[in-house]
């Protein structure tokens, strides 16, 4: 039975392949080649991937990323499509599902929404619920650096607090769009913001959302 993570992995691999290695992404300074290398390093080089969060490992991550971006683009796509090796914790279905569903969804949208003619993707309610479940668990972590209070709200009224404080901004949208907003893709996310005008502006321009 296919999982959400598996489905999003294959969608991302297909999209990267179709766009080619030099297409733009929403990740500042990254082409599709850089994004593909990032996905592969995250799954296959845990000794370096820690540099995403741990500053002392950042230089190592940069070196390993450089090695992988130099690989043939077709090889990177193949490595994404076939998944992590056995020794990787991401090879465990439960781990992959919990840690990679959002990763692959966000990066797929990084490629899709970098196009000038992108259109919204239809997501089924079950997947939206799965994304909301993950959003609830990670909201405080991803929103810890926001310059204002931040409440995330689904159209049905369910809420999650990403950051306590005042003034408070409430972001309303589908879980998929709230995830993109919380992961620092504010300009590409379809959300409605309510609160003081200055606070909304500050939040929209913040570079502190996400990891």
C-alpha positions in Angstrom: 0.0 0.0 0.0 1.4 3.4 -1.0 2.0 5.9 1.7 1.8 9.7 1.4 5.5 10.0 1.7 6.0 7.5 -1.2 3.5 9.3 -3.3 5.0 12.7 -2.7 8.5 11.3 -3.3 7.5 10.0 -6.8 5.7 13.3 -7.6 8.8 15.2 -6.7 11.1 13.0 -8.7 8.9 13.2 -11.8 8.7 17.0 -11.4 12.4 17.5 -11.0 13.0 15.3 -14.0 10.5 17.2 -16.2 11.9 20.6 -15.2 15.5 19.8 -15.7 18.5 20.8 -13.6 18.5 24.6 -14.0 14.9 25.5 -13.2 14.2 27.9 -10.4 12.8 27.0 -7.0 11.3 28.9 -4.1 14.4 28.0 -2.1 16.5 31.1 -2.3 19.6 30.6 -4.4 18.7 27.0 -5.3 18.0 25.5 -8.7 16.3 22.2 -9.2 19.8 20.6 -9.2 20.5 22.0 -5.7 17.2 20.9 -4.4 17.7 17.4 -5.7 21.1 17.2 -4.1 19.6 18.4 -0.8 17.0 15.6 -0.8 19.6 13.0 -1.6 22.0 14.2 1.1 19.3 14.4 3.7 18.5 10.7 3.2 21.9 9.2 2.4 24.4 11.3 4.3 23.2 11.7 7.9 26.8 12.6 8.9 26.4 15.8 6.9 22.7 16.4 6.9 22.8 17.4 10.6 24.4 20.7 9.3 20.9 21.8 8.4 20.2 22.3 12.2 23.6 22.1 13.9 26.0 25.0 13.1 29.3 23.1 13.7 28.3 20.7 11.0 27.4 23.4 8.5 30.8 23.4 6.7 30.7 19.7 6.3 27.2 19.9 4.9 28.3 22.5 2.4 31.2 20.3 1.2 29.0 17.2 0.8 26.3 19.2 -0.9 28.9 20.4 -3.4 29.9 16.8 -4.1 26.4 15.8 -4.8 25.5 18.8 -7.0 28.4 17.8 -9.2 26.8 14.4 -9.8 24.9 13.8 -13.0 21.4 15.1 -12.6 19.9 11.9 -13.8 21.7 10.0 -11.0 20.2 12.4 -8.4 16.7 11.8 -9.7 17.3 8.1 -9.7 18.4 8.2 -6.0 15.4 10.2 -5.0 13.0 7.9 -6.9 14.5 4.7 -5.5 14.6 6.0 -1.9 17.1 5.7 0.9 19.5 2.8 1.5 18.8 0.1 4.1 21.1 1.6 6.7 19.2 5.0 6.6 16.5 5.5 9.3 14.4 6.9 6.4 14.2 3.4 5.0 11.7 2.5 7.8 8.2 3.1 6.6 7.0 4.7 9.8 10.0 7.0 10.0 9.7 8.0 6.3 6.0 8.7 6.7 6.4 10.9 9.7 9.5 12.8 8.6 9.3 12.9 4.8 5.7 13.5 3.9 5.9 17.2 4.6 9.5 17.4 3.3 8.5 16.1 -0.1 5.2 18.0 -0.3 6.9 21.3 0.5 9.8 20.7 -2.0 7.3 19.7 -4.7 5.6 23.0 -4.2 9.0 24.8 -4.2 9.4 23.6 -7.8 5.8 24.0 -8.9 5.2 27.5 -7.5 8.5 28.9 -8.9 6.8 28.7 -12.3 5.1 31.9 -13.3 2.0 30.0 -14.6 1.6 27.6 -11.6 -1.9 26.6 -10.6 -3.2 25.2 -7.3 -3.0 21.4 -6.8 -6.1 19.6 -5.8 -5.4 17.6 -2.5 -7.9 15.1 -1.1 -9.3 15.7 2.4 -7.5 12.7 3.9 -4.1 14.1 2.9 -5.1 17.5 4.2 -5.9 15.9 7.5 -2.5 14.1 7.5 -0.8 17.4 6.9 -2.7 19.1 9.7 -1.7 16.3 12.1 1.9 17.0 11.3 1.4 20.7 11.4 0.0 20.5 14.9 3.0 18.6 16.1 5.6 20.9 14.6 3.9 24.3 14.8 5.8 25.5 17.9 9.2 24.4 16.5 8.7 26.0 13.1 7.2 29.1 14.5 9.6 29.7 17.4 11.4 32.6 15.7 8.4 34.5 14.5 8.4 38.2 15.4 4.7 38.2 16.4 2.2 35.8 18.0 0.9 33.4 15.4 -2.2 31.2 15.3 -2.9 28.8 12.5 -6.5 28.1 11.6 -8.2 25.7 9.2 -11.4 26.8 7.4 -13.4 24.5 9.8 -12.1 26.4 12.8 -9.5 24.1 14.2 -6.4 26.0 15.4 -2.8 25.4 16.4 -0.6 27.9 18.1 2.8 28.4 16.4 4.0 31.3 18.6 2.6 32.9 21.8 2.8 36.6 22.2 1.3 39.9 21.1 0.3 41.3 18.8 -1.2 38.1 17.4 -1.6 37.3 13.7 -4.1 34.6 12.7 -3.3 32.7 9.4 -6.3 30.9 7.9 -6.1 28.4 5.1 -6.0 24.7 4.2 -3.3 22.7 6.1 -1.2 22.4 2.9 -1.1 26.2 2.5 -0.5 26.8 6.3 2.5 24.4 6.1 4.0 26.4 3.2 3.5 29.6 5.1 5.0 28.2 8.3 8.0 26.8 6.3 8.9 30.3 5.1 7.1 30.3 1.8 4.9 33.2 2.8 4.7 34.8 -0.6 3.6 31.6 -2.3 1.1 30.3 0.3 -2.6 30.9 -0.1 -3.5 32.1 3.4 -5.6 34.9 4.8 -3.9 36.9 7.5 -5.8 38.8 10.3 -4.3 41.1 12.8 -2.7 44.5 13.1 -1.4 45.7 9.8 2.2 46.3 11.1 2.3 42.8 12.6 1.1 41.2 9.4 3.8 43.1 7.4 6.4 42.1 9.9 5.4 38.4 9.8 5.2 38.4 6.0 8.7 39.7 5.7 10.2 37.5 8.4 13.1 35.3 7.6 12.6 33.4 10.9 9.9 31.1 9.8 10.9 27.4 9.3 14.1 25.8 10.2 
